[in-house]
Amino acid sequence: MQAFNNNHKPQIDTNQDRKRIEVVAAIIQDGDKIFVTQRGYGEFKDGWEFPGGKMEPGETAQEALVREIKEELDTEIAVGDLIDTVEYDYPKFHLTMHCFLCTIISGDLVLKEHEAAKWLTKDTLDSVDWLPADEGLIDRLRQLPEETEGLNTK
């Protein structure tokens, strides 16, 4: 079955039985900087990504994001606007990733699952080796205002 959209070419999934994974990602912004993490485990170890994780049954995307960032980074965040929903076909699964602009309410971004982390500016977004699905967000992030008004809850 094909899905048509006025803005995008139709995407044909040749593997209808492909596993589907739905995740959330936090674009944590502080002024002109964006927080990114490096995976410390699994098939995509060492790739850079925006922190987040899988949604659990019954959770909204925002609830999942707050939970995941608390679990992975021991930090409480405020979830703002949805920036984009990325659809990406990895060889073994199809990923749907809901990406939200976020700010820190409290916590020190303690790395519990990630190998490394850094704050990047729009000019340094290309300085890391992004995971393929996350790479699709880079151009979109360059268009964001330096600081999103009304979102900073510190």
Summary of the structure (lengths in Angstrom):
residues: 154
radius of gyration: 15.6
end to end distance: 46.4
largest distance: 46.5
contacts: 429
relative contact order: 0.24
helix: 18%
strand: 45%
